[in-house]
C-alpha cells in the first residue's frame, strides 16, 4: 500500500483536509511530542507485507526529512537501542515486537524486527530480491496519491470467510489485485483484477456488477451515494477486469457531508432516551 503523501497534501482534497487537521489542538500536541511535523516532513509512505495469518510480518517505510536526535529522544521512552550493521535500531519487545530505524536521514523503516534487519541487509538496487510483478505494479501506480498492489495467494483465499453466495473457486482464480486513487478536481479511482482465464474475468465482472447494483439499491435514502456507484465503469480485457470511477470533487464532498449527517442522526437517535410507556401508571 503506497501513499504519495506530498502529492495528496498538495491536491484540492488534501488542502481541504489540511485546513481541518492544522486547526486541531490534538495535532499541535502530536507535533510537539513527536518532535517533527508529518505534514511538512513526510513525502511518501509504503506499507508492505505478506498474507500469512497470525503473524506480524509487515513493515512501513517513510520517505521525507527526519531528525535522528528527535527520533532517538522519542524512542528512548519505550524502546531499547542496538547497532545492526552500522544502523541504530530501536526495538520494543513484547508479544508483538516492533522496531524502528533510520536507513538514512530521508528514509525511515518500522515494523517486525526481522523485516527491519532484512531491509538493512538487502542488496542495493531497486526491487532487489522482491517479486518482480509487485515491483512493476509499484512503478506503474506510484504517481497516484493512494495505490495498492497484491499478488493474491490462492491458498489464503481458499480459507477466507467469503460472503454467502460467493463462489470460492471464482475468487481463488484471482492472480493479482491493484489500483489507486487520485484526488484532483476530479477524484479518480481505478482497480485492476487479474484472473486466471478470460472466462473467470467475465464471471468476476458479473459478480462486481451484482454487488454494485445491490449497494446502489440499498442506499435509496442516500441518493448521492447511489448515483456515484452507478457511474462505476466495469469492463474486461482478456483475463483482466478493469474498474474505473471519476467523481467531481464537489460531488464527492457533498456525498461525504451527506454520510456524516446520516451518521450524526443515527448516533443522536441511539443516544436519545427511550420514550415513556403509553397509558396511565398508578
C-alpha positions in Angstrom: 0.0 0.0 0.0 1.5 3.3 -1.1 0.6 6.9 -0.1 2.0 9.8 -2.2 1.6 11.9 0.9 3.1 15.1 -0.6 1.0 14.8 -3.7 -2.2 14.3 -1.6 -1.4 17.3 0.6 -1.0 19.5 -2.4 -4.2 18.3 -4.1 -7.5 20.1 -3.8 -9.0 17.5 -1.4 -5.7 17.4 0.6 -5.8 21.2 1.0 -9.3 20.9 2.5 -8.2 18.1 4.8 -5.1 20.1 5.8 -7.1 23.1 7.0 -9.1 20.8 9.3 -6.0 19.0 10.6 -3.9 22.0 11.3 -6.7 23.7 13.3 -6.9 20.7 15.6 -5.3 21.1 19.1 -4.7 17.3 19.1 -2.4 17.7 16.0 -0.5 20.6 17.7 0.2 18.3 20.7 1.2 15.4 18.5 3.8 17.6 16.6 5.2 18.9 19.9 5.5 15.5 21.5 6.9 13.7 18.4 9.4 16.4 17.6 8.5 16.6 13.9 5.6 17.7 11.7 4.4 14.8 9.5 2.6 17.2 7.1 5.9 19.1 6.4 8.4 16.2 6.9 6.8 13.2 5.1 6.7 12.8 1.3 5.8 9.2 0.7 4.7 6.1 2.7 4.9 2.4 1.7 3.4 -0.4 3.7 4.3 -3.9 2.7 3.8 -7.5 4.0 2.7 -11.0 3.2 -0.7 -12.6 3.7 0.5 -15.1 6.3 -2.2 -15.3 9.0 -1.4 -14.7 12.7 2.0 -13.2 12.0 3.2 -9.6 12.5 5.4 -9.6 9.4 4.7 -6.3 7.8 6.8 -3.2 7.6 6.4 0.6 6.9 8.8 2.8 5.1 8.5 6.6 5.1 10.5 8.9 2.8 10.9 12.5 4.0 13.1 14.5 6.3 13.9 13.0 9.7 15.9 14.3 12.7 17.9 11.4 14.2 18.2 13.1 17.6 14.4 13.7 17.8 13.7 10.1 16.8 16.1 8.8 19.5 14.6 11.0 22.1 11.1 9.8 21.3 12.1 6.1 21.0 14.1 6.2 24.3 10.8 6.3 26.3 9.7 2.8 25.2 12.4 1.2 23.0 15.8 -0.3 23.6 18.6 0.7 21.1 21.2 -1.5 19.5 23.6 -1.2 16.5 23.0 -3.5 13.5 25.4 -3.3 10.5 26.1 0.4 11.4 22.4 1.3 11.7 20.9 2.2 15.1 17.8 0.1 15.6 15.2 0.9 18.3 13.1 -2.2 19.4 10.1 -2.6 21.7 9.8 -6.1 23.0 6.6 -7.9 24.0 4.0 -10.2 22.3 4.4 -8.3 19.1 8.0 -6.9 18.9 8.4 -3.7 16.9 11.5 -2.0 15.6 12.2 1.5 14.1 15.4 2.5 12.3 16.6 5.4 10.1 18.2 3.9 7.0 19.2 7.5 6.2 18.1 11.0 7.1 15.5 10.7 4.4 14.3 7.1 4.9 12.7 5.5 8.0 11.6 1.9 8.4 9.3 0.4 11.1 7.8 -3.0 11.7 8.6 -6.5 12.6 12.2 -6.6 13.9 13.3 -9.3 11.4 11.8 -7.3 8.5 13.7 -4.2 9.6 17.0 -6.2 9.7 16.3 -7.7 6.3 15.8 -4.2 4.9 19.2 -3.2 6.3 20.9 -6.3 4.9 19.1 -6.1 1.5 21.5 -5.7 -1.5 21.5 -2.3 -3.2 19.4 -1.7 -6.3 15.6 -1.0 -6.9 13.5 -4.1 -6.3 16.4 -6.3 -5.4 15.1 -9.7 -4.1 11.4 -8.6 -4.5 8.6 -10.0 -6.5 9.0 -8.5 -10.0 5.3 -8.3 -10.6 4.9 -6.2 -7.5 7.8 -4.0 -8.4 6.4 -3.3 -11.9 2.9 -2.5 -10.4 4.5 -0.2 -7.8 6.4 1.7 -10.6 3.2 1.9 -12.7 0.9 3.2 -9.8 3.3 5.2 -7.7 2.3 8.6 -9.2 -1.2 8.1 -7.8 -2.0 9.7 -4.4 -3.1 6.3 -2.9 -2.3 3.0 -4.5 -2.2 -0.7 -3.7 -0.9 -3.9 -5.3 -1.0 -7.5 -4.3 -0.3 -11.0 -5.6 -3.3 -12.9 -4.2 -2.3 -16.2 -2.7 -5.0 -18.7 -3.7 -4.3 -20.9 -0.6 -5.2 -17.9 1.6 -8.3 -17.1 -0.4 -9.5 -20.7 -0.1 -9.6 -20.4 3.7 -11.0 -16.9 3.8 -14.5 -16.2 5.1 -16.4 -15.2 2.0 -19.9 -13.7 1.8 -22.8 -16.1 1.3 -23.4 -16.9 -2.3 -19.9 -16.0 -3.5 -18.2 -18.7 -5.5 -15.0 -19.5 -3.6 -13.4 -21.1 -6.7 -14.1 -18.0 -8.7 -12.4 -15.8 -6.0 -9.4 -18.2 -6.0 -8.9 -17.6 -9.7 -7.7 -14.0 -8.9 -3.9 -13.7 -9.5 -3.4 -10.0 -8.9 -5.2 -7.0 -7.5 -4.1 -3.5 -7.9 -5.4 0.1 -8.2 -5.3 3.6 -6.8 -7.0 6.9 -6.2 -6.0 10.4 -7.4 -7.5 13.4 -5.6 -7.6 16.2 -8.2 -10.5 18.4 -9.3 -12.0 15.1 -10.3 -11.4 12.2 -7.8 -10.4 9.2 -9.9 -10.4 5.6 -8.8 -9.0 2.6 -10.8 -8.8 -1.1 -9.9 -7.4 -3.9 -11.9 -8.3 -7.6 -11.2 -6.2 -10.2 -13.0 -7.9 -13.6 -13.2 -6.6 -17.0 -14.4 -8.7 -17.1 -17.6 -10.9 -14.7 -19.7 -13.9 -16.7 -18.6 -13.1 -16.2 -15.0 -12.7 -12.4 -15.7 -16.2 -12.3 -17.2 -17.6 -14.1 -14.1 -15.8 -11.7 -11.7 -17.1 -8.7 -13.6 -20.6 -10.1 -13.3 -20.1 -10.5 -9.6 -18.9 -6.9 -9.2 -21.9 -5.6 -11.2 -24.2 -7.6 -8.9 -22.7 -6.2 -5.7 -22.7 -2.6 -7.1 -26.4 -3.0 -8.0 -27.2 -4.2 -4.6 -25.3 -1.5 -2.9 -26.9 1.2 -5.0 -30.4 -0.1 -4.4 -29.8 -0.4 -0.6 -28.9 3.3 -0.5 -32.2 4.8 -1.5 -32.0 7.3 1.3 -28.6 8.3 0.1 -29.3 9.3 -3.5 -25.9 10.8 -3.9 -24.1 7.6 -3.0 -26.3 5.5 -5.2 -25.6 7.9 -8.1 -21.9 7.7 -7.6 -22.0 3.8 -7.5 -23.9 3.8 -10.8 -21.0 5.7 -12.5 -18.6 2.8 -12.0 -17.1 1.5 -15.2 -16.7 -2.2 -15.4 -15.0 -3.9 -18.4 -12.9 -6.9 -19.2 -9.8 -7.3 -21.3 -8.8 -10.9 -21.7 -8.2 -12.3 -18.2 -8.3 -8.7 -16.7 -11.2 -6.8 -15.1 -10.9 -3.0 -15.2 -12.9 -0.9 -12.8 -12.9 2.9 -13.1 -14.7 5.8 -11.5 -14.3 9.6 -11.8 -16.2 11.9 -9.5 -16.1 15.7 -9.4 -14.6 16.9 -6.1 -17.6 19.0 -5.2 -19.9 16.0 -5.7 -17.7 13.8 -3.5 -17.7 16.4 -0.8 -21.5 16.7 -0.9 -21.7 12.9 -0.6 -19.3 12.7 2.4 -21.2 15.5 4.1 -24.4 13.6 3.5 -22.9 10.5 5.0 -21.6 12.5 8.1 -25.1 13.9 8.6 -26.7 10.5 8.4 -24.2 9.1 10.9 -24.8 12.0 13.3 -28.5 11.5 13.1 -28.1 7.7 13.8 -25.9 8.5 16.8 -28.4 11.0 18.1 -31.2 8.5 17.8 -29.2 5.9 19.6 -28.3 8.3 22.4 -31.8 9.6 22.9 -33.7 8.3 26.0 -36.5 5.8 25.3 -40.0 7.4 25.3 -42.1 6.7 28.4 -44.6 3.9 28.1 -48.1 4.9 27.0 -51.1 4.7 29.3 -51.6 5.8 32.9 -49.4 4.5 35.6 -50.8 4.4 39.2 
